[in-house]
């Protein structure tokens, strides 16, 4: 388990954004972020892929500064351990004027949403195994609000501030918890 959360890096350029066009890289970064340092072989077992494929994608993440080798965990010179140094964050608005950036960023958000939905479905399928305490603590909702774009931005910033207050905690008995909040306009 990682000791300190990785700092978030705001991606504003298309070249760096392209690193995350492969869904496996998003999954690998999430695994390293949540589970701490690991080898490509360990990660490969978790994602049901070959160590060579995982190693390629981890090295791509490393080439762009999101992960680095972690020699403290290596017991011999043959093992390459990796750890997260920066977490991914970006805003769709930063790519609104760039067609390629807009297409890439919306594609990545779709993958993030799909992966999150998969994890939530897995939780629902396994809810009994978590017990009544965790089942009662889990929440979901989809409130409908009427907001201006400025108010939506303000709400997003307030939610991020609230989540950040919980980010550095490491309470005994804690589990990884995903909070996926979306705020977007829609028309009836």
N, C-alpha and C positions, 0 to 999 in steps of 0.2 A: 504494500500500500504506500502511496506517495506521501511524504512527510508534509510538504507544503504544496498548495495548488500552484499549477503553472500559471505564470502571468499570461494575460490575454493579449494577443497581438491583433490589432485592427488591420485587416487586409484591405487595401485600397487600390491595388494594382492587379490587372488581369493576369499577368504572368504568375504571380504567387497564387492567385485564385485557381488557376489551372491545376495546381497540385491536387486539389480536392475534387477533380472531375471523376476520379475513380472511387466508387463507393467503398472499396476495401480500405483505401487510405483513411477515410473518415472513421471507419470501424477500428482500424489499428490505432489511430490517435486517441480515440475514446477509450480503448482498452488500456493503453499505456497511461492515460490520464487517470482512469479510475482504479486500475489494478497495480500501478507502479511499474518499476523496471521489469523487463522480460526479454527473452531471446526470441529470435525469429521462429525457432522451432516451437517454443511455448505458445506463441501467438498463432502459429499455423494450426495447431491442434484446436484452438478455440474457434477459429473461423473455417475450419475444414478446408484448408488449402495446403499447397506444398510449401515447405520451408523456403525453397528457392524463390517462389512467387512473393511470399511475404517479405523475404529479405530484400528483394528488388523494391517493393513499395516502401519499406521502412527506410531504405537508403535514399529514396526520393524525398521522403519527409525530412530526412537529415540534411540533404543538399539544400533545402530551403529553410533550415534552421528551426524546425518544429520539434525534432528529436535529436539527441546526441547519444554517443556511446556512453555507457556507464561501467567503467572498468572496475569499480568497487565491488560489483557483484560477480565478476568473472573469476572462476576458480582456477582456470588455466588459460593459456594464450589463445586457445581455439574458440572459446565461447565469446560471442559478442552480445552483450546486454545493451538494451536501449532504454532511454527514459525521455519523457516529455520535458521540453524546456519552455515551449510556448503553446498556448491553446489558440484555437481558431475563432475569430469573430469577424463579422463584416456586416455591412448594411446594404440592403438592396438599393437604397437611395444613392450610394456612392457610385453606382454603375448605371444609373438611369439614363445618362447621355451617351453611353457606349454600348452599342448593340451586342457586341461579343461579350462584354462584361455582364450586361443585363441577362443574356441567355445563360451564361455560365452560373451566375449567382442564383437565378431562379431554379436552375437544374439542381444545384447543390442543396438549396433549401428543400426542394422536393425529396431528395435522398434523405436528408436529415429528418424530415417529417415522416417519411415512410419507415425509416429505421426506428424512430421513436414509437410509432404506432405498433410496430412488431414487438418491441419491448413491452408496451402496455398490454397488448393482447396476451403475451406470455405471462405477465403478472396476473391477468384475469383468469387465465387457464390454470394457474398454480396458486390462486388466492388462498385456498384452504391450507396449503403447506406453509404459508406465512403466519398463520394463526390469527386470532381475533384482534390482537393489539395492532398488528400491521394492517390488517384489512380495514379496521376502523380508522386508522390514521391516514390511509390513502384517500385522495380526493380527485375529483375531476369536475369540470363545469364548463359551461359555455354561455356566460351572461351576454346579453345583447345590450349594447350601450349606443347612445347617439352622441357622437363626438366630432369635433373638428379635427383636422390633421394635426394642429398644434396640441390639442388636448390628447390625442392618441399618442403623440410623441412624449408628452409629459407623463402619461400613464406608463408607457414603456420604461422611461427613465426611473420612475418611482418603483416599479416592479423589480428592475435590475438592482436598485439600491437595497431593496428588501432582501433579495436573494444573496447579494454580496455580504450581508450581515451574517449569513449562515455558512458562507463558503469555507472559512478557515477552521471550522469546528472539527473536533476529532473526539467525540464523546464515546465512552465505552458502550458497546452494544449498538453502535451506529451501523447502518447499512448504506450502500450507495442508493441515492434517491435522485431520480430524474424529475425535474420540474420543466415541463415544456409548455410555455405560454405563448399564445399567438394573438396578435391584435391586428386586424385588417378590415378594410371597408368591404361591404358587399351590397348588392342591390337586390331587391325583392323581385 
